[in-house]
Amino acid sequence: MEPFRIHILGCGSALPTLRHNPSAQVVELRDKLFMIDCGEGAQMQLRRSHIRFTKIGHIFISHLHGDHCFGLIGMISTFGMLGRTARLNIYATEQLGPMLQSQLDTFCERLGYEVVFHPIDTTKEAVIYEDRSLTVSTLPLEHRVPCCGFLFREKPTLPHIRKEKIDFYGIPTSQIANIKAGADWTTADGTTIPHKQLVMPAEPARSYAYCSDTRYMPQLNERLKGVTTLYHESTYADDNLLMAEKYYHSTARQAAQVARDAQVRQLILGHYSSRYDNEERLLQEAQEVFENSMLAQENKTFEV
């Protein structure tokens, strides 16, 4: 099975601490790297995680709060100093476009590569990126500013050939692709061997949902049904429920309720308030609702 991993670069919230970096992570799928959010210090975290700068071709910004985007222009500049030539694609609400261009004009006059900005509508679900192996869609969220999450969905793969059947029936290599695509095989004596006898089912397609800053949305689970891995902000514990409601954030228990109702396989908690010196309390409250909950930590990698 091809790698599908989440590399956590930062999982803290707005106020800087010595324990956590601001929001940033990298999604790795089939030798491609995609960045989600780019808080301050993201490029240093890339170094610590031994992630190759040159392989990041697409950056998705969930919303325009500094802890999710202050690291962007610095990283773009560093890419230029490293001699990057490949195009870099940035996806964010259209408000970022003019600001980003102003920063590029000021700090990156001779960048050496093209930065392409793709405005997105945070109020609608839409596919904003697609290639042969996956799609990336927006997930509208409810925060104090326009904000969306992102859903990475792997495309189904073709079934696996049963090698012993290929050998037994003497099927030439040139026909394997056709059989994977659904063709039967007819032997020399005219016997038809059904496609389903020649293949094994492919692994189920995997998916990853990143739910950035948002208040608790009871209906969100409907958009996340069957997602393999869910990252959901869990800024507060139950003791600060009123703070969560005031600032449009979620508690760990609420994140777990979304995961439970969506029937995801695993939940990653993140975006911790600086008021907590130990996130075990957040984890405990989440696991009371959804057992397979885990804490994000800097430089930690999760398999989807």
N, C-alpha and C positions, 0 to 999 in steps of 0.2 A: 504494500500500500504506500502511495506517495506521501511524503511528509505534509502535514497540515498542523502548524504550530502557532502559538501566540507567545511572543516575547514581550514581557513587561519591562518597559523602560522607566515608567513612573506611575504611581498609583495614589499620590497624595491629592489634596484639594488645594484651594487658592492660597492659603497661608504657607509660606515655605517653612520647612522643618529640616532638621539634620537626619531624620529617619526616612523621609520619602521625597521623591522628586515629583514635579507636576505631571499631569496626565500625558502619556505617550506610550505607544506600543507598536509592535511590528507583527503583521500577519505573514507567515511563510506558507506558501502553497505551491508545490511542484516547482521548486527552484525559483519562484518569484517572491519578491518582498514588497509589501504594501505597508505604509505607515498610517496609523490612526492617531490624530492629534499630535501636537508638537510643542509641548510645554518647555519652559526654560530649562536648558541643560540637556535636551534630548540628544544632541550630538555627542556629548560626553558619555551618556548612557549607551549609545551605539558602540562607542569604543570599548566600554567595559563589557558589553555583551558580545564583543567580537563579531559584530554584524557588519558586512561590507557596505560602505556608503554607496558604492557605485551600482548596487543591485536594486536600490530603491527607486522605482520609477513613478510611483503614484502616492500622494499624500492626501488624506481625507480629514478635514477639520470639521468637528461637530458643531462648534459655535464660537462666537467671538468674545470669549472671556480669556483673559491673559494666561491663565494656567493651562490653557489648551492650545495656545498659538504663539506665545512670546518667543519660543525657540525657533520659529520658522525662518525668519530672515537670516539669522546667524548660521543656520545649517545650510541654507541656500548659498550663502557666501563661502562657507567652507567647501562645499561641493565644487565651487568654481576654483578655489585655490588648489584643490586636488587634481585639477585638470579634467573635470567632467566634460564630456561632449554630448552625452545622451540627453534627450528632452526630459524635463521633469514636469509632471502634471499635478496641479493643485486643485482640489475640489472643496468648495466652501460656499456659504451664502454670498450673494453678489456684493454685499457690503464690503467684503474683504478685497475685492478686485482693485479699486482705486488706491486703497491704502498700501496694498502689496506693490502695486506699480510705482508708487511714490518712493517706497523703500528701495526697490530695485534701481530706480533712477539715481537715488542718492548714494547707496552703498555698493551697488553691483554694476557699475557702468560697463565694465569689460568682463562680463561673467564667463563668456566662452561657450555657453550652452543656452538652449531655449527653455524658458519657464512658461508653461501654458496654463492659464487659469480657466477653470470650468465652474461657472456659477450653478448652484443647485437650489432647488426649492425645498426648504426644510418642512413645509406643510404637507407635502405629498409623498407617497410611496412611489418610487420610480427607479428603474435600473439606470445607474450613472456610469457603470463600467462593465465591459463584457469582453472576454476572450474565449479561447477554445476550452478552457478548463473551469471557468467560474464566472459568476455575475456578482456585482456589488450593487446593492439597493439602499436607498434611504429609508429610515424609520422615523417618522415624525414623533418628537418628544415634547414635553411641556416643561419649559424652564423660563427664567426671567427675560431671556432674549431668544430670538429664533434659534432653534436647536434641533438636531436630528441625530439618530444613531445610524449604524451601518450594518447591513446584513450581507455577509460573505457566504455565497451558496455554491458549492462544488457541483459541476454538471455531472450527470450520471455517466459512468464509463461503460464500455462494451464488456460483455461477459468474457470469462476466461476459457480458453480452449482446453479440452481434456486431451493431454498429450497421448495417453495410452489409446484413445479412440482414433486419433489422427494416425498413429503408427499402425493400429490394427486394420484400418480400412485403406491404408496407403494413400491418404489424402495429400496432394502436393501442397507445398508451402504457398504457392500462388493463390490457393483457394481459402486460406485461413482467414483473411480479412473479410471475405464474403460470408463465411460461416459465422464469424463474430457479429456481422451485421444482420444475421437472421436467416441465411440461406440453408437449405437442407443439402444433403450430399447423396448423389446417386452412384451406386457402385457399378462395376463393369457388367454385372449380370442383371442390372436394372432395378436392384433393390434400393429403395429410398430410406436413408437414415435421417430421422427428424433432427432438426437443429438442436432441440433441447437435450438430445442424447449426446451431443458432441461438445457441449459447453457446460461450464459451471457458472452460477450467478456471480455478477460483479459485486464488489463491496458496496454497501449502501452509500449514497452520496452524503457527504458531511456538510455542516453549516455552522457558522459562527456569527453571533449577534453581539454587537457592541452598543450598549445603551449608556450613553454619556449622561451628563447632568440632566436630571428630570425628577419631577415630583412623582409620587406613586400614581400609576395609571392602571386601574383595575382592568381596563379593556386591552392593555398592551399584550397580554398573553395570547390573544386571538391572532396577532400578527407573528407570533413566535412559536406557534405550534410545531412540535417535533424538532426544533433546533437542537443541534448536538451540544453545543457549548454556548452559554450565555455569560457575558460580562455585564453586570448591572451596578451602577453606582450605589454605594451604601455609605453615605457620608456620616450618618449618625446611628446611634443605638436608640433603644426605646426611650431612654431618659431625655432625649432631645427631639421628641416627635414634633413639638410645637415649632422648633427651629426648622425642622425639615419642611413643615408646611409653609412657614413664612418665607423661606428662601428657595422654595421649589426644588427641594432635594428629597432623597428617599432614605429610609432607615434600612438596616440590614434585614430586618424581618420582612419589610415590604418587598425588598428585592427577592427574597426567598419565596414570597407569595406569588410573585410573577413567574419565577422558575417552576414552582410546583404546578400552577395552573396551566402553564404552557407545556408541561411534561417534557422539559429539556432533560438532557442526560447529566449535565454538570453545570454548576454556577460558580463564577469567579466574582468575588467581591472586590471593590476598589473605591477610589476617590475618598479616602478616609479624612475626616476632620482632624485638624491638628490638636484638638483637645484630648484625643485618646493616645495615651502612651503605649497602650497595648491593644491590638485589635482582636484579641481572643474573645473579648466580650461581644464584638460584632459577629464573629464566627459562631459563637454559641447560640446567639439569638436567631441567626439564620438557620442553623442546623436543627433547631427545634421545629422549624417549618419544612425545610428541605434538606435532607441529610447530606446529600452530595454537594455541599457548599465548601468552597475553598477560598483562602485569602490570597489576593495578588501580593507579590513582593517584587521589588526591583531586581532585575536580572534573573527572574524566574521564568521558566518556559513551561507552557501547558500544551499537551497534545489534545487536539480536537477529536 
